[in-house]
């Protein structure tokens, strides 16, 4: 440990490059050009080397067996190489496992993380096996190829998981790589500026020769950048994993790995490090890469199906709102935001009843009903409630799916209008606009059934125009059609709102009078006959006098106990026949 307290000076090693060497208090280098200064080694007191530090000399042998004083051993094998060897092996094993799962999103980030950690670990392993200062410096520079990019790979994985994408976009990766690339360049050219390492020192402890360094200003900047990247990625990953109870078990391990790794690295860089010759950071990152690999493959953290499901939900045209057991919104997709006309920040953690203007929502949240239709400014929506899996606290989440049915409802309304129009056409006389015989017979059957059930009376009027054939023969069918339309209007005006007026034949009309006694039916028939007789209908030629027609009317009334209830129309027809026999332009009531 004493060598760490020695003053450092810049000493030439006999080449163009210059390295910083430890010196004793007298200012003479202990190590020069990879060799121990034999003069100063003998003159240097033990206190200058430290209580446990040993002279950095391991005599080499000549062919005659004589020792060569001051030659440094170039290779060593100690227990301190085991962690670096284990980290390298873990990184290679992770790369092997990842290679079998090429199609799983996020694996590419694990692959790069394992590769960078493997380079870092391999450089540390070489540095622990070699004793020459030049060789150790080369190994240290090799480590920086992995050190600089390891936090970036970790961040790329966290970003991939948090945003559920296959990989971040290229501009993001380029920005993240600026500092690591500069760090690698400065590390490889450190002899020119000493911004990464201000000095390097060989230290021997119990037979293990290590390389300790004093760090320059760029190292501090890159370390802060690495820690910030690592911390941001870990928080991002932890937040994304914590949203699902399914991933809380792997969350603990995945969150702990970078935290422990960062703690080990901080301890290594701190002045309180009890073992300055040993850096356990790459071993921690190797374990973290292995844990991430297990998380991706075993727990399915970045299963393609999950990514696709998330993408489908985000791009689905149907709006989806996820509410907690207490009715508060915990997730909402863009389509639902557009449907409700709100922003993401205005929706989260609000109660669903305050977002959706429908009295049916409380019943849907309590599962008393499963769907409803609401009308918004954007149109009409069919809302379907689907219970989800129970939460860990015993509550149950629910998905509210908004399906835009505006176009469908418009189509349904159009179809309904067309259907109603077709029904009216099927039930309407095309010439007069009154109901036709088919409709009249259906309503007559319905009214007869009501008479049977409820016991009220039903009256029927049959109207036949007198000598209508003469009108057609004299004035033509166009005038005859005009006469029929005029009589139809008269019948429609004279009848009551509850009555049903129909044209059932050429010049025959019929009127149903529900709940009407014989006197009332007779009175309405007389008024109708008089109104028809008073109509003046223009003829085809202007010089021809107006046309007047009369009508004969038969009346029949039935009740529950009538013997001819089913034949009420026949009874009315008999009364009409009687009216024509009695001179026409008259009303007769069936006996």
C-alpha positions in Angstrom: 0.0 0.0 0.0 3.0 2.3 0.6 3.7 2.7 -3.1 0.3 4.4 -3.6 1.6 7.2 -1.4 4.8 7.7 -3.4 5.3 10.9 -5.4 5.0 10.3 -9.1 7.1 11.8 -11.9 7.2 11.4 -15.7 10.1 9.1 -16.6 11.3 8.2 -20.1 11.2 4.5 -20.9 13.6 4.8 -23.7 11.0 5.2 -26.5 8.8 8.0 -27.8 6.1 7.1 -25.3 6.3 8.2 -21.7 4.8 6.5 -18.6 4.5 7.7 -15.1 6.6 5.7 -12.6 6.6 5.6 -8.8 9.6 7.1 -7.2 10.9 7.0 -3.7 11.2 10.1 -1.6 14.7 10.7 -3.1 13.1 11.1 -6.5 14.6 8.0 -8.3 12.3 5.7 -10.2 11.8 2.2 -8.8 10.9 0.9 -12.2 12.4 2.1 -15.4 11.7 0.7 -18.9 10.1 -2.4 -17.5 13.1 -3.1 -15.2 13.8 -2.5 -11.6 16.6 -0.1 -10.9 19.1 -2.4 -9.1 20.9 0.5 -7.5 17.9 2.1 -6.0 16.3 -1.2 -5.2 19.2 -1.9 -2.8 19.1 1.6 -1.5 15.3 1.9 -1.1 14.1 1.3 2.5 11.3 -1.2 3.1 9.1 1.7 4.4 9.2 3.1 0.9 7.7 -0.1 -0.5 5.1 -0.5 2.2 4.5 -3.1 4.8 3.3 -5.8 2.4 4.7 -4.6 -0.9 7.7 -6.5 -2.2 10.5 -5.4 -4.5 9.3 -5.7 -8.1 12.0 -8.2 -9.1 11.8 -11.8 -10.0 15.3 -13.0 -11.1 15.4 -14.6 -14.5 17.9 -17.5 -15.1 20.6 -17.6 -17.8 21.5 -20.9 -19.6 24.3 -21.3 -17.0 21.8 -21.0 -14.2 22.9 -17.6 -12.9 20.2 -15.2 -11.8 19.8 -11.9 -13.8 19.2 -9.2 -11.2 16.3 -6.8 -11.9 14.4 -8.6 -14.8 10.6 -8.5 -14.2 8.6 -11.7 -14.7 6.2 -11.3 -17.6 3.6 -13.9 -16.5 1.8 -14.6 -13.2 -1.0 -16.9 -12.2 -2.8 -16.2 -8.9 -6.2 -16.5 -7.3 -6.9 -12.9 -8.3 -7.3 -14.0 -11.9 -10.2 -16.2 -11.1 -12.9 -13.5 -10.9 -11.9 -12.1 -14.3 -11.8 -15.6 -15.7 -15.3 -16.3 -14.3 -16.6 -13.0 -15.7 -15.2 -13.8 -19.2 -16.7 -17.3 -19.0 -20.1 -15.9 -18.0 -20.1 -13.4 -20.8 -19.2 -16.1 -23.4 -21.9 -18.4 -22.0 -24.5 -15.6 -22.2 -23.5 -14.9 -25.8 -24.0 -18.6 -26.6 -27.4 -18.7 -25.0 -28.5 -15.4 -26.7 -27.4 -16.7 -30.1 -30.2 -19.3 -30.0 -32.9 -16.7 -29.6 -32.4 -14.3 -32.5 -36.0 -13.4 -33.0 -36.8 -12.3 -29.4 -36.9 -8.5 -29.1 -34.3 -7.1 -26.7 -31.9 -10.0 -27.2 -29.7 -7.8 -29.4 -29.1 -5.5 -26.4 -28.2 -8.5 -24.2 -25.8 -9.7 -26.9 -24.0 -6.4 -27.0 -24.0 -6.1 -23.2 -22.4 -9.6 -22.9 -19.9 -8.7 -25.7 -18.8 -5.5 -24.0 -18.6 -7.1 -20.6 -16.6 -10.0 -22.2 -14.1 -7.6 -23.7 -13.8 -5.8 -20.3 -13.4 -9.1 -18.5 -10.9 -10.4 -21.0 -8.8 -7.3 -20.7 -8.9 -7.6 -16.9 -7.9 -11.3 -17.2 -4.9 -10.5 -19.4 -3.9 -7.7 -17.1 -4.0 -10.1 -14.1 -1.8 -12.6 -15.9 0.8 -10.2 -17.2 3.4 -8.3 -15.1 5.1 -6.0 -17.6 3.9 -2.5 -17.3 3.6 -2.1 -21.1 1.6 -5.3 -21.4 -0.6 -4.2 -18.5 -1.3 -0.9 -20.1 -2.3 -2.6 -23.4 -4.7 -4.8 -21.4 -6.1 -1.7 -19.6 -6.8 0.0 -22.9 -8.4 -3.2 -24.2 -10.7 -3.1 -21.2 -11.9 0.4 -22.1 -13.5 -1.0 -25.3 -15.9 -2.7 -23.0 -16.0 -0.3 -20.1 -17.1 2.7 -22.2 -20.0 0.9 -23.9 -21.4 -1.4 -21.1 -23.7 1.3 -19.6 -24.9 2.2 -23.1 -25.8 -1.5 -23.8 -27.7 -1.6 -20.4 -29.5 1.6 -21.3 -30.5 0.2 -24.7 -32.0 -2.8 -23.2 -34.0 -0.8 -20.7 -35.2 1.5 -23.4 -36.2 -1.5 -25.6 -38.3 -3.0 -22.7 -39.8 0.3 -21.5 -41.0 1.4 -24.9 -41.7 -2.2 -26.2 -39.8 -1.8 -29.4 -37.3 -4.1 -31.1 -34.5 -1.5 -30.7 -34.1 2.2 -30.1 -33.8 4.4 -33.2 -30.3 5.2 -34.6 -30.2 8.9 -33.6 -30.7 7.8 -29.9 -27.9 5.2 -30.2 -25.5 7.7 -31.8 -26.1 10.3 -29.1 -25.6 7.7 -26.4 -22.3 6.6 -28.0 -20.6 10.0 -28.3 -19.0 9.9 -24.8 -18.0 6.2 -25.0 -16.3 6.7 -28.4 -14.3 9.7 -27.1 -13.4 7.8 -24.0 -11.9 4.9 -26.1 -10.0 7.3 -28.3 -8.5 9.2 -25.4 -7.7 5.9 -23.6 -5.8 4.6 -26.6 -3.9 7.9 -26.9 -3.4 8.6 -23.2 0.4 9.0 -23.6 -0.3 12.2 -25.5 -2.5 14.0 -23.0 -2.9 11.9 -19.8 -6.6 12.9 -19.6 -7.7 9.4 -18.7 -4.8 8.3 -16.5 -2.5 10.9 -15.1 0.0 8.2 -13.9 0.3 4.4 -13.6 2.0 2.4 -10.9 3.0 -1.3 -10.5 2.1 -2.7 -7.1 3.0 -6.1 -5.7 1.0 -7.7 -3.0 1.7 -11.2 -1.8 3.3 -12.2 -5.1 0.6 -10.6 -7.3 1.7 -7.7 -9.4 -1.1 -5.2 -10.3 -1.4 -1.9 -12.0 -2.8 1.0 -10.1 -3.6 4.3 -11.7 -4.2 8.0 -10.9 -7.1 9.2 -13.0 -7.3 12.3 -15.1 -10.2 14.7 -15.7 -11.8 12.8 -18.6 -12.0 9.7 -16.6 -14.1 11.6 -14.0 -16.4 12.9 -16.8 -16.8 9.4 -18.4 -17.4 7.8 -15.0 -20.2 10.3 -14.2 -21.7 9.7 -17.6 -21.6 6.0 -17.1 -23.2 6.1 -13.6 -25.9 8.5 -14.9 -26.7 6.2 -17.8 -26.7 3.1 -15.6 -28.9 4.8 -13.0 -31.4 6.1 -15.6 -31.6 2.8 -17.3 -32.1 0.9 -14.0 -34.9 3.3 -12.9 -36.6 3.0 -16.3 -36.4 -0.7 -16.3 -37.6 -1.0 -12.7 -40.6 1.3 -13.4 -41.6 -0.7 -16.5 -41.3 -4.0 -14.7 -43.2 -2.9 -11.6 -46.3 -2.2 -13.7 -47.0 -5.9 -13.9 -47.2 -8.3 -10.9 -46.1 -11.1 -13.2 -42.5 -9.7 -13.4 -42.0 -8.7 -9.8 -39.8 -11.7 -9.0 -37.3 -11.1 -11.8 -37.5 -7.4 -11.0 -35.7 -7.8 -7.7 -32.7 -9.6 -9.3 -32.5 -7.4 -12.4 -32.7 -4.3 -10.3 -30.1 -5.6 -7.7 -27.5 -6.6 -10.3 -26.6 -3.1 -11.6 -26.8 -1.6 -8.1 -24.4 -4.1 -6.7 -22.1 -3.7 -9.7 -22.1 0.1 -9.3 -21.3 -0.3 -5.6 -18.4 -2.6 -6.4 -17.0 -0.1 -8.9 -17.4 2.8 -6.5 -15.5 0.8 -3.9 -12.8 0.0 -6.3 -12.3 3.7 -7.2 -12.6 5.0 -3.7 -9.5 5.7 -1.4 -11.0 3.3 1.1 -10.6 0.3 -1.2 -8.9 -2.5 0.9 -7.8 -4.3 -2.3 -6.7 -1.6 -4.9 -5.3 -4.4 -7.1 -8.6 -6.1 -7.6 -11.7 -4.8 -9.6 -14.8 -6.9 -9.3 -16.9 -4.7 -11.5 -16.8 -6.8 -14.7 -17.8 -9.9 -12.7 -20.9 -8.0 -11.5 -21.8 -6.9 -15.0 -21.4 -10.5 -16.3 -23.8 -11.7 -13.6 -26.2 -8.9 -14.6 -26.0 -9.9 -18.3 -26.8 -13.5 -17.3 -29.7 -12.4 -15.2 -31.1 -10.3 -18.0 -30.7 -13.2 -20.4 -32.6 -15.4 -18.0 -35.2 -12.7 -17.6 -35.7 -12.3 -21.3 -35.8 -16.0 -22.1 -37.3 -17.6 -19.0 -39.7 -15.0 -17.8 -40.5 -13.6 -21.3 -39.8 -10.0 -20.4 -39.5 -9.1 -24.0 -41.5 -11.8 -25.6 -42.4 -10.9 -29.1 -46.1 -11.6 -28.4 -46.1 -9.1 -25.5 -44.5 -6.5 -27.7 -47.0 -7.1 -30.5 -49.9 -7.0 -28.0 -48.7 -3.7 -26.7 -48.3 -2.3 -30.2 -51.7 -3.6 -31.2 -53.3 -1.9 -28.2 -51.5 1.3 -28.9 -52.5 1.4 -32.6 -56.0 -0.2 -32.2 -58.8 1.9 -33.6 -61.0 0.9 -30.6 -60.4 2.9 -27.5 -59.2 1.0 -24.4 -59.2 2.2 -20.8 -57.8 0.1 -18.0 -59.3 0.9 -14.6 -58.3 -0.4 -11.2 -60.6 -2.0 -8.7 -61.6 1.4 -7.3 -62.5 2.7 -10.7 -59.5 4.9 -11.4 -57.8 5.0 -14.8 -54.4 3.3 -14.8 -53.8 3.1 -18.5 -55.4 4.5 -21.7 -54.5 4.1 -25.4 -54.3 6.9 -27.9 -57.6 6.0 -29.6 -59.5 6.4 -26.2 -57.8 9.8 -25.7 -59.1 10.9 -29.1 -62.5 9.5 -28.4 -62.9 11.4 -25.1 -61.0 14.5 -26.4 -58.5 14.6 -23.6 -54.7 14.3 -23.0 -52.9 11.5 -21.4 -52.0 13.5 -18.3 -55.7 14.5 -17.8 -56.9 10.9 -17.8 -54.5 8.9 -15.6 -55.6 8.4 -12.0 -59.0 10.0 -12.6 -62.2 8.1 -11.8 -63.8 6.6 -14.9 -67.1 8.1 -14.2 -65.6 11.6 -14.5 -64.3 10.8 -17.9 -67.2 8.9 -19.5 -70.5 10.8 -19.6 -72.9 7.9 -19.1 -75.0 6.8 -16.1 -74.3 3.2 -17.1 -70.6 3.4 -16.2 -71.0 2.8 -12.4 -73.1 -0.3 -13.2 -70.4 -1.5 -15.6 -67.7 -1.0 -13.0 -69.6 -3.0 -10.5 -70.3 -5.7 -13.1 -74.1 -5.2 -13.0 -74.1 -4.7 -16.7 -71.5 -5.4 -19.4 -72.1 -2.8 -22.1 -73.8 0.4 -23.0 -74.0 2.9 -25.9 -72.9 6.5 -25.4 -73.1 9.5 -27.6 -70.1 11.9 -27.7 -69.1 14.8 -30.0 -67.1 12.3 -32.1 -70.1 10.0 -32.6 -71.8 7.0 -31.0 -69.7 4.4 -29.2 -70.5 0.9 -27.9 -68.7 0.5 -24.6 -67.9 -3.1 -23.5 -66.6 -3.9 -20.0 -64.3 -6.9 -19.6 -63.0 -8.0 -16.2 -59.2 -8.7 -16.1 -57.1 -10.9 -13.8 -57.2 -10.0 -10.1 -54.5 -7.8 -8.7 -52.3 -8.9 -5.9 -54.3 -6.8 -3.4 -57.4 -8.7 -4.2 -59.0 -6.1 -6.4 -59.9 -6.7 -10.0 -59.0 -4.5 -13.0 -61.3 -3.9 -15.8 -60.9 -3.0 -19.5 -63.5 -0.6 -21.0 -63.4 -1.0 -24.8 -64.9 1.9 -26.9 -66.0 0.8 -30.4 -67.1 3.5 -32.8 -70.5 2.6 -34.1 -71.3 5.9 -35.6 -71.2 4.6 -39.2 -73.0 1.5 -38.2 -75.8 3.4 -36.5 -76.2 5.6 -39.5 -76.4 2.6 -41.7 -78.9 1.0 -39.3 -81.0 4.2 -39.4 -80.8 4.2 -43.2 -81.8 0.6 -43.3 -84.6 1.2 -40.9 -85.9 4.1 -43.0 -85.7 2.0 -46.1 -87.5 -0.9 -44.3 -90.2 1.4 -43.0 -90.6 2.9 -46.5 -90.9 -0.6 -48.0 -93.4 -1.6 -45.4 -95.4 1.5 -46.0 -95.3 0.8 -49.7 -96.4 -2.7 -49.1 -99.3 -1.5 -47.0 -100.2 1.6 -48.9 -102.4 2.1 -52.0 -100.2 3.7 -54.6 -103.0 5.8 -56.1 -104.8 7.3 -53.0 -102.1 7.0 -50.3 -104.5 5.2 -48.0 -103.8 1.8 -46.5 -104.4 -1.1 -48.9 -106.6 -4.2 -48.6 -103.7 -6.3 -47.1 -103.1 -3.9 -44.3 -106.8 -3.5 -43.7 -107.4 -7.2 -43.4 -104.5 -7.6 -40.9 -105.8 -4.8 -38.7 -109.3 -6.2 -38.9 -108.0 -9.5 -37.6 -106.1 -7.8 -34.8 -109.1 -5.7 -33.8 -111.4 -8.8 -33.7 -108.9 -10.5 -31.4 -109.0 -7.4 -29.1 -112.8 -7.6 -29.1 -112.6 -11.2 -27.9 -110.1 -10.4 -25.2 -111.3 -7.0 -23.9 -115.0 -7.1 -24.8 -115.4 -3.7 -26.5 -117.4 -3.2 -29.7 -116.0 -2.8 -33.2 -117.8 -1.2 -36.2 -116.9 -1.4 -39.9 -117.9 0.9 -42.7 -117.9 -0.2 -46.3 -118.1 2.6 -48.9 -118.8 2.1 -52.6 -119.1 5.0 -55.1 -122.3 5.0 -57.1 -122.0 4.7 -60.9 -118.3 5.2 -60.8 -117.9 3.2 -64.0 -119.9 5.9 -65.8 -117.4 8.5 -64.6 -114.5 6.5 -66.1 -116.4 5.9 -69.4 -117.4 9.5 -69.7 -114.4 11.4 -68.5 -111.6 8.9 -68.8 -109.5 7.1 -66.3 -107.4 10.1 -65.4 -110.4 11.9 -64.1 -111.6 8.7 -62.5 -108.3 8.5 -60.6 -108.7 12.2 -59.5 -112.1 11.3 -58.2 -110.7 8.4 -56.2 -108.0 10.6 -54.7 -110.6 13.3 -53.6 -112.9 10.7 -52.0 -109.8 9.2 -50.2 -109.0 12.6 -48.8 -112.6 13.0 -47.6 -112.6 9.6 -45.9 -109.2 10.4 -44.2 -110.5 13.8 -43.0 -113.9 12.6 -41.7 -112.5 9.6 -39.7 -111.1 9.8 -36.2 -107.4 9.5 -35.4 -108.0 6.0 -34.0 -109.9 4.8 -37.1 -108.2 3.0 -40.0 -109.2 4.0 -43.5 -108.3 1.8 -46.5 -109.0 1.4 -50.2 -109.9 -2.2 -50.6 -111.0 -2.3 -54.2 -111.4 -0.3 -57.4 -114.0 2.2 -56.0 -114.5 0.6 -52.6 -113.2 2.0 -49.3 -113.4 0.6 -45.8 -113.0 2.2 -42.3 -112.4 0.4 -39.0 -114.0 2.1 -36.0 -112.5 0.5 -32.9 -114.6 0.8 -29.7 -117.6 2.3 -31.5 -121.3 1.6 -30.8 -123.8 1.4 -33.7 -125.2 5.0 -33.1 -121.7 6.5 -33.3 -120.9 4.4 -36.4 -124.1 5.4 -38.1 -123.5 9.1 -37.4 -120.0 9.0 -38.9 -121.3 7.1 -41.9 -124.0 9.8 -42.6 -121.5 12.6 -42.3 -119.2 10.9 -44.6 -122.0 10.3 -47.2 -123.0 13.9 -47.1 -119.5 15.2 -47.4 -118.8 13.0 -50.5 -122.1 14.2 -52.1 -121.1 17.8 -51.6 -117.7 17.4 -53.4 -117.3 19.2 -56.8 -114.5 17.6 -58.8 -113.1 19.4 -61.9 -113.5 17.5 -65.2 -110.8 17.2 -67.8 -112.2 20.0 -70.1 -112.6 23.4 -68.7 -116.1 23.8 -70.4 -117.3 20.6 -68.8 -119.3 21.1 -65.5 -117.7 19.8 -62.3 -118.3 16.2 -61.4 -120.3 15.1 -58.4 -120.5 11.6 -57.1 -122.4 9.9 -54.3 -121.6 6.8 -52.2 -123.5 4.0 -50.6 -122.4 2.9 -47.2 -122.9 -0.3 -45.2 -122.4 -0.4 -41.4 -121.8 -3.5 -39.2 -121.1 -3.6 -35.5 -119.9 -6.6 -33.4 -119.1 -7.3 -29.8 -117.6 -10.3 -27.9 -120.9 -12.1 -27.9 -121.9 -11.4 -31.5 -122.6 -14.7 -33.4 -120.9 -13.4 -36.6 -117.8 -11.9 -35.0 -115.4 -13.4 -37.5 -117.7 -12.3 -40.4 -118.1 -8.7 -39.6 -116.8 -7.6 -43.0 -119.4 -9.9 -44.6 -122.1 -8.3 -42.5 -121.0 -4.8 -43.6 -120.9 -6.0 -47.2 -124.5 -7.2 -46.9 -125.6 -3.8 -45.5 -123.8 -2.1 -48.4 -125.7 -4.3 -50.9 -128.9 -3.3 -49.2 -128.0 0.4 -49.5 -127.5 0.1 -53.2 -130.8 -1.8 -53.6 -132.5 1.0 -51.7 -131.6 3.6 -54.3 -127.9 4.4 -53.5 -126.5 7.5 -51.8 -127.7 6.1 -48.5 -126.5 4.3 -45.4 -127.7 0.9 -44.1 -126.9 -0.9 -40.9 -126.5 -4.7 -40.7 -129.2 -6.3 -38.7 
